[in-house]
Amino acid sequence: MNVPFLSLKDIAGKYHDEIHEAVRRVIDSGWYLQGKENAAFEANYARYIGSGHAIGCANGLDALALILRAYMELGVMAPGDEVIVPANTYIASILSVTENNLTPVLVEPDITTYQIDGSKIEAAITSKTKAVMIVHLYGQCAYTDKIGQICKKYNLKLVEDNAQAHGCLYNGKKTGSLGDAAGHSFYPGKNLGALGDAGAVTTNDGTLADTIRTIANYGSSQKYIFNYKGRNSRLDEIQAAALDVKLKYLDEDNNLRKQIAKKYIDNIKNPNVILPAVDDWDSHVFHLFPIRTGKRDELQAYLAKRGIQTLIHYPIPPHKQECYSEWNDLSFPITEQIHREELSLPMSPMLTDEQVRFVVDTINRGDTI
């Protein structure tokens, strides 16, 4: 049996007719940017997240970068100011900081949840710290009341990287509405995935929203009048229309992911495999299902030989990447352990019970790995 890690064709095929109709509607309209589809998706997504504003943009990296850039234009931040970020995040979180000539300050995660360790944030704060960026990694909520209290105590902006956690909840509120602003990626493999690159910012701050929208449109709020040295980062009408279709089914798809995750957690008995820790099933939407093992490469090869595709998220931590060579000598042992041991099992709302059982049985039979 073959078990793909994620079949984008199957996911899009689930909504084939509606997506085709949405794309046809855009093509027939003759309006391909900044039109009705974009406005409709922004309104619907803001309502879904529970925020006052949603601003579509080109991708998730741009979403985060635009938030920080807008704060700089508004005088909240200045070049050289510090932004606390988790050391084990995907590199886009950090790129958004350095792109704006801000300084990332890396903080270790909790080894159990893989989310930034709230008990280590306060020690990383200096007089130059202006924000904390939490990343809801793998689909699990990173926010805690402690983190919120620290941000209030030190008057820090709380920015959410919600690229992997669309639909995740914390005490009944959606991630993406917990901080001052949030960046969202709709890369095709995300829980809410477009047909190409796409992203959005959500916030309750109207001034911030207007500034972001202006910067993302070449810095122009009125045609041929430029308020900022902006960039071109817009959500096109086809992506907005396709996303609006899939948004209607996001909670349903997330529930399917949770059902698969529960089957993995209840039935994988390999003693060498560390499974995700889930205290609150509302607080995880399982964008990924990360396991850990000291024999990660051997297990991946074993599964591959039996037709099960897995991926590593992520093989090299940000502080060991060539692009951040100035950090290569730093040591973040918890982050390094996660990156050395993590393996993501197939996770998709399209996985069948038979495929899930096959993954479970194959892992259990490999109990010496």
Backbone torsions as a table, in degrees:
resi	resn	phi	psi	omega
1	MET	NA	139.6	174.2
2	ASN	-101.5	130.9	177.3
3	VAL	-123.5	102.4	179.7
4	PRO	-70.5	151.5	176.8
5	PHE	-62.5	-44.2	-179.1
6	LEU	-162.6	123.3	177.8
7	SER	-103.9	101.5	179.7
8	LEU	-65.0	-33.0	178.7
9	LYS	-62.7	-42.9	179.6
10	ASP	-66.5	-39.4	-179.9
11	ILE	-65.1	-47.2	178.0
12	ALA	-64.4	-35.2	-179.2
13	GLY	-64.6	-25.7	179.1
14	LYS	-61.1	-29.9	-178.6
15	TYR	-119.1	30.1	-171.8
16	HIS	-49.9	-53.5	-173.3
17	ASP	-66.1	-43.0	-178.6
18	GLU	-67.7	-39.9	179.3
19	ILE	-67.4	-42.1	178.0
20	HIS	-61.6	-40.4	178.7
21	GLU	-65.7	-39.5	179.5
22	ALA	-65.1	-43.4	179.4
23	VAL	-65.5	-42.6	178.1
24	ARG	-59.5	-40.9	-179.2
25	ARG	-61.6	-40.5	179.0
26	VAL	-66.2	-47.4	-178.8
27	ILE	-59.5	-44.3	-178.1
28	ASP	-69.9	-22.9	-177.9
29	SER	-72.8	-28.8	-176.1
30	GLY	74.9	10.8	-179.0
31	TRP	-123.7	114.5	-166.7
32	TYR	-115.6	-7.9	177.3
33	LEU	-140.5	142.7	171.6
34	GLN	55.3	45.0	-177.3
35	GLY	-118.2	-155.7	-175.0
36	LYS	-66.0	-36.5	-178.3
37	GLU	-65.9	-41.9	178.0
38	ASN	-63.2	-45.2	-179.6
39	ALA	-63.1	-40.1	-179.3
40	ALA	-66.7	-44.8	-179.7
41	PHE	-65.5	-43.4	179.1
42	GLU	-58.0	-43.8	179.8
43	ALA	-65.0	-44.0	-177.8
44	ASN	-69.9	-37.0	-179.5
45	TYR	-72.1	-39.7	176.3
46	ALA	-59.7	-42.5	178.6
47	ARG	-64.1	-42.2	-179.2
48	TYR	-64.4	-46.1	-179.1
49	ILE	-70.9	-31.4	-176.7
50	GLY	91.0	31.7	179.2
51	SER	-115.9	160.8	-178.4
52	GLY	-75.2	-26.2	-174.4
53	HIS	-140.7	143.6	167.5
54	ALA	-132.5	131.8	-179.1
55	ILE	-121.5	113.7	179.1
56	GLY	-69.8	144.7	177.0
57	CYS	-146.7	-174.3	-168.9
58	ALA	-75.6	-31.3	-176.5
59	ASN	-168.7	175.7	-176.8
60	GLY	-70.1	-36.5	176.8
61	LEU	-61.4	-45.6	177.7
62	ASP	-59.7	-38.8	-179.0
63	ALA	-57.8	-47.8	179.3
64	LEU	-67.0	-43.7	-179.0
65	ALA	-63.1	-38.3	179.7
66	LEU	-65.8	-37.1	177.5
67	ILE	-60.5	-50.2	-177.7
68	LEU	-66.6	-39.9	178.0
69	ARG	-62.0	-42.0	-179.9
70	ALA	-64.5	-40.3	177.4
71	TYR	-62.2	-34.4	177.7
72	MET	-69.2	-43.2	179.0
73	GLU	-63.9	-29.1	-179.4
74	LEU	-87.9	1.4	176.4
75	GLY	82.4	9.3	179.1
76	VAL	-78.0	-32.4	-179.9
77	MET	-131.8	160.1	177.9
78	ALA	-141.3	158.3	179.7
79	PRO	-50.9	135.3	-179.2
80	GLY	94.8	-15.7	176.1
81	ASP	-64.9	158.9	-172.4
82	GLU	-105.7	143.5	175.1
83	VAL	-126.9	121.2	178.5
84	ILE	-78.3	130.3	-179.2
85	VAL	-136.8	153.0	176.1
86	PRO	-68.3	139.3	-176.7
87	ALA	-69.3	-22.5	-174.3
88	ASN	-102.6	18.7	-178.4
89	THR	-77.0	166.3	167.7
90	TYR	-65.9	147.2	-167.3
91	ILE	-63.2	-21.3	-179.8
92	ALA	-57.7	-37.3	179.5
93	SER	-57.2	-44.5	-177.2
94	ILE	-75.9	-38.1	177.8
95	LEU	-57.7	-36.6	-179.1
96	SER	-64.3	-28.8	179.6
97	VAL	-77.4	-52.5	-176.1
98	THR	-68.3	-29.5	176.8
99	GLU	-58.3	-30.4	-178.2
100	ASN	-96.3	15.8	-179.3
101	ASN	58.4	30.5	171.2
102	LEU	-100.0	166.5	-174.6
103	THR	-110.0	117.1	176.0
104	PRO	-74.8	137.6	173.0
105	VAL	-117.2	113.4	-172.5
106	LEU	-84.5	134.4	178.8
107	VAL	-126.1	136.3	-176.8
108	GLU	-65.2	152.7	175.7
109	PRO	-88.5	171.7	168.9
110	ASP	-79.7	129.4	-175.6
111	ILE	-66.8	-20.4	-178.4
112	THR	-84.7	-43.5	-175.6
113	THR	-99.6	-19.4	-175.8
114	TYR	71.6	5.8	177.9
115	GLN	-94.8	158.1	-178.8
116	ILE	-51.6	136.4	-176.4
117	ASP	-82.0	107.1	-176.9
118	GLY	-60.3	-24.9	-179.1
119	SER	-75.0	-10.2	-178.2
120	LYS	-107.5	-3.2	-175.9
121	ILE	-71.0	-45.8	-172.4
122	GLU	-60.1	-36.9	-179.5
123	ALA	-67.7	-18.4	-178.9
124	ALA	-91.4	-5.5	-177.2
125	ILE	-79.7	133.8	175.3
126	THR	-126.8	-176.8	178.4
127	SER	-66.4	-16.8	-178.3
128	LYS	-98.3	-2.5	-179.7
129	THR	-71.6	129.1	-179.4
130	LYS	-121.4	-15.1	-176.5
131	ALA	-158.3	156.3	168.0
132	VAL	-117.1	127.2	175.2
133	MET	-106.9	114.0	175.5
134	ILE	-96.4	147.3	-178.7
135	VAL	-122.3	118.5	179.8
136	HIS	-79.3	72.7	-169.4
137	LEU	-68.2	138.0	177.3
138	TYR	68.0	2.1	-178.9
139	GLY	103.4	6.2	-178.4
140	GLN	-103.6	139.1	-178.1
141	CYS	-65.1	128.4	178.6
142	ALA	-95.4	-14.0	-175.7
143	TYR	-73.0	141.7	170.0
144	THR	-136.7	159.9	176.6
145	ASP	-59.9	-35.0	179.6
146	LYS	-61.0	-43.8	179.3
147	ILE	-63.9	-43.4	177.8
148	GLY	-59.8	-41.1	179.9
149	GLN	-66.7	-39.1	178.4
150	ILE	-62.6	-43.5	-179.8
151	CYS	-62.5	-39.7	178.2
152	LYS	-68.6	-41.7	-177.8
153	LYS	-59.6	-41.1	-175.3
154	TYR	-103.4	8.6	179.0
155	ASN	56.0	49.0	-179.7
156	LEU	-104.1	144.4	172.5
157	LYS	-73.1	140.0	176.4
158	LEU	-108.5	111.8	-179.2
159	VAL	-107.7	131.8	178.5
160	GLU	-102.8	131.2	165.9
161	ASP	-94.3	100.7	-174.8
162	ASN	-104.0	27.6	-176.2
163	ALA	-62.2	-28.6	-172.3
164	GLN	-113.0	8.8	-169.5
165	ALA	-134.8	34.8	178.8
166	HIS	-57.9	123.6	176.8
167	GLY	93.7	-2.2	179.6
168	CYS	-72.8	147.7	-175.6
169	LEU	-119.9	148.9	168.7
170	TYR	-134.5	111.5	-177.9
171	ASN	50.0	42.7	175.4
172	GLY	86.1	-6.5	178.4
173	LYS	-104.3	142.7	-179.7
174	LYS	-74.9	141.2	167.2
175	THR	-60.2	144.3	-171.1
176	GLY	100.5	-9.4	175.8
177	SER	-126.4	8.0	-173.4
178	LEU	-89.4	-26.7	-177.2
179	GLY	-109.1	-159.8	178.9
180	ASP	-79.2	-31.0	178.3
181	ALA	-161.8	157.5	-178.8
182	ALA	-141.5	141.8	173.8
183	GLY	-102.7	138.5	-177.5
184	HIS	-126.2	136.2	173.6
185	SER	-108.3	136.8	174.3
186	PHE	-115.0	32.2	171.4
187	TYR	-48.2	143.1	-170.4
188	PRO	-50.7	-31.6	-177.4
189	GLY	-82.8	-1.9	-178.6
190	LYS	-74.4	167.9	178.3
191	ASN	-57.6	-39.6	169.1
192	LEU	-112.3	97.5	-173.4
193	GLY	-111.3	140.6	177.6
194	ALA	-86.4	-171.7	176.7
195	LEU	-93.9	9.3	179.3
196	GLY	-175.4	-155.2	178.2
197	ASP	-75.7	142.8	177.7
198	ALA	-169.1	155.7	179.2
199	GLY	-159.0	178.8	178.7
200	ALA	-161.7	158.0	171.1
201	VAL	-115.2	138.2	171.0
202	THR	-120.6	144.8	179.7
203	THR	-165.9	158.9	172.0
204	ASN	-99.1	-1.2	-176.9
205	ASP	-91.0	106.0	-176.7
206	GLY	-63.6	-38.2	178.9
207	THR	-65.8	-43.0	177.6
208	LEU	-62.4	-43.8	-179.7
209	ALA	-59.9	-45.7	179.7
210	ASP	-63.3	-39.7	-179.7
211	THR	-65.9	-43.7	178.4
212	ILE	-61.7	-45.5	-179.0
213	ARG	-61.4	-37.9	-179.7
214	THR	-70.2	-47.5	179.5
215	ILE	-58.9	-41.2	-176.9
216	ALA	-69.6	-16.6	179.5
217	ASN	-107.4	55.4	-179.8
218	TYR	63.8	11.8	-176.6
219	GLY	85.0	16.7	-173.1
220	SER	-114.8	125.8	173.2
221	SER	-99.2	-14.6	177.7
222	GLN	-140.3	136.7	-170.8
223	LYS	-52.2	127.3	177.0
224	TYR	69.3	11.5	172.6
225	ILE	-119.8	122.3	-169.7
226	PHE	-115.6	115.6	-179.5
227	ASN	-83.3	-30.9	-177.3
228	TYR	-134.1	162.2	169.3
229	LYS	-79.1	85.6	-167.0
230	GLY	-88.6	-163.0	179.8
231	ARG	-142.0	168.4	177.1
232	ASN	-103.2	103.5	-179.4
233	SER	-144.4	88.0	-175.2
234	ARG	-125.8	150.1	175.5
235	LEU	-87.8	121.3	-176.4
236	ASP	-80.1	164.2	-171.8
237	GLU	-65.6	-36.3	179.8
238	ILE	-65.8	-45.4	179.2
239	GLN	-64.0	-42.2	179.8
240	ALA	-61.4	-42.0	-179.1
241	ALA	-65.9	-42.9	178.9
242	ALA	-66.0	-41.1	179.1
243	LEU	-64.0	-37.5	-179.4
244	ASP	-64.8	-34.2	175.1
245	VAL	-64.9	-51.2	-173.8
246	LYS	-70.7	-26.5	179.3
247	LEU	-59.0	-34.4	-178.8
248	LYS	-62.4	-24.6	-174.5
249	TYR	-110.1	7.3	-173.7
250	LEU	-61.8	-46.4	-179.4
251	ASP	-63.5	-39.2	177.5
252	GLU	-62.2	-45.3	179.3
253	ASP	-66.2	-38.8	177.5
254	ASN	-63.4	-37.0	177.5
255	ASN	-65.0	-36.1	175.9
256	LEU	-65.2	-40.5	176.7
257	ARG	-60.0	-43.0	-179.9
258	LYS	-64.2	-38.3	178.2
259	GLN	-63.3	-40.5	177.7
260	ILE	-66.0	-44.4	179.4
261	ALA	-59.6	-40.4	-179.9
262	LYS	-65.1	-37.3	177.4
263	LYS	-65.6	-41.1	175.9
264	TYR	-60.3	-50.8	-174.7
265	ILE	-64.8	-40.2	-177.9
266	ASP	-73.6	-25.0	-168.4
267	ASN	-117.7	-18.6	176.1
268	ILE	-74.9	119.0	-174.9
269	LYS	-119.5	9.4	178.6
270	ASN	-62.4	118.8	-174.5
271	PRO	-66.5	-14.5	-178.8
272	ASN	-92.2	0.1	-176.5
273	VAL	-107.3	126.8	174.9
274	ILE	-96.8	120.2	-177.3
275	LEU	-91.6	159.9	177.4
276	PRO	-60.1	143.3	175.4
277	ALA	-93.1	122.0	-178.1
278	VAL	-125.3	109.7	177.0
279	ASP	-90.5	-31.8	-176.5
280	ASP	-134.6	112.1	-175.3
281	TRP	-70.4	-17.2	173.8
282	ASP	-73.0	-23.1	-172.8
283	SER	-93.0	16.4	179.4
284	HIS	-145.4	128.6	176.7
285	VAL	-115.1	9.3	170.6
286	PHE	48.1	54.8	166.7
287	HIS	-54.8	-39.7	174.4
288	LEU	-130.7	158.4	172.3
289	PHE	-117.3	91.7	-175.2
290	PRO	-87.9	127.4	169.3
291	ILE	-111.0	165.9	175.5
292	ARG	-130.3	144.1	175.4
293	THR	-156.4	146.0	177.8
294	GLY	-69.8	-12.4	178.1
295	LYS	-116.6	49.8	-174.2
296	ARG	-57.5	-49.3	-175.4
297	ASP	-66.5	-38.2	178.3
298	GLU	-65.6	-42.2	179.8
299	LEU	-66.3	-40.6	179.0
300	GLN	-61.7	-43.3	179.3
301	ALA	-65.3	-41.0	178.4
302	TYR	-60.5	-44.7	179.7
303	LEU	-69.0	-40.0	-179.8
304	ALA	-60.3	-39.9	179.5
305	LYS	-63.5	-22.0	-178.8
306	ARG	-104.4	14.1	172.5
307	GLY	86.8	12.9	-179.4
308	ILE	-104.9	117.5	-178.1
309	GLN	-88.6	129.3	175.8
310	THR	-127.6	163.7	176.2
311	LEU	-133.0	161.1	178.4
312	ILE	-109.4	125.0	178.6
313	HIS	-124.5	88.5	11.6
314	TYR	-139.4	149.3	-172.1
315	PRO	-68.0	-31.2	-178.1
316	ILE	-127.2	123.3	179.7
317	PRO	-68.7	156.8	-176.5
318	PRO	-54.0	-39.1	-175.0
319	HIS	-74.6	-4.9	176.2
320	LYS	-108.5	5.6	-179.8
321	GLN	-80.3	150.5	-179.5
322	GLU	-62.2	-35.0	-176.8
323	CYS	-66.5	-21.4	174.8
324	TYR	-115.8	51.7	-176.4
325	SER	-58.7	-25.5	179.9
326	GLU	-66.3	-15.3	179.3
327	TRP	-102.2	-4.1	-169.2
328	ASN	-58.9	-24.7	-179.9
329	ASP	-89.0	-3.7	179.3
330	LEU	-73.8	155.1	-179.9
331	SER	-121.7	121.1	172.4
332	PHE	-127.8	84.1	-168.8
333	PRO	-61.5	-35.4	179.9
334	ILE	-69.4	-45.8	176.4
335	THR	-58.2	-46.1	-177.9
336	GLU	-64.0	-36.0	177.2
337	GLN	-65.4	-43.7	179.3
338	ILE	-61.5	-46.4	-178.3
339	HIS	-67.7	-24.0	179.3
340	ARG	-82.2	-25.8	-170.7
341	GLU	-113.4	-15.0	-172.0
342	GLU	-72.1	138.3	172.7
343	LEU	-143.3	128.4	-178.2
344	SER	-96.8	123.7	178.2
345	LEU	-81.8	161.8	176.7
346	PRO	-53.1	132.7	179.7
347	MET	-147.6	115.2	-178.1
348	SER	-164.7	143.5	175.6
349	PRO	-63.9	-9.3	-178.9
350	MET	-94.5	-3.6	178.0
351	LEU	-65.7	138.8	178.8
352	THR	-90.3	162.3	176.2
353	ASP	-58.6	-38.5	-179.8
354	GLU	-63.6	-42.6	178.8
355	GLN	-64.8	-42.0	179.5
356	VAL	-63.4	-44.2	178.4
357	ARG	-61.3	-38.3	180.0
358	PHE	-65.3	-42.6	177.3
359	VAL	-60.9	-48.3	-178.9
360	VAL	-59.9	-50.0	-176.8
361	ASP	-63.7	-39.0	-179.6
362	THR	-65.9	-42.3	177.2
363	ILE	-64.4	-42.1	-179.5
364	ASN	-66.2	-33.6	178.0
365	ARG	-70.9	-21.9	178.9
366	GLY	-94.7	40.6	-171.9
367	ASP	-71.0	-5.8	175.3
368	THR	-91.9	-4.5	-179.5
369	ILE	-95.3	NA	NA
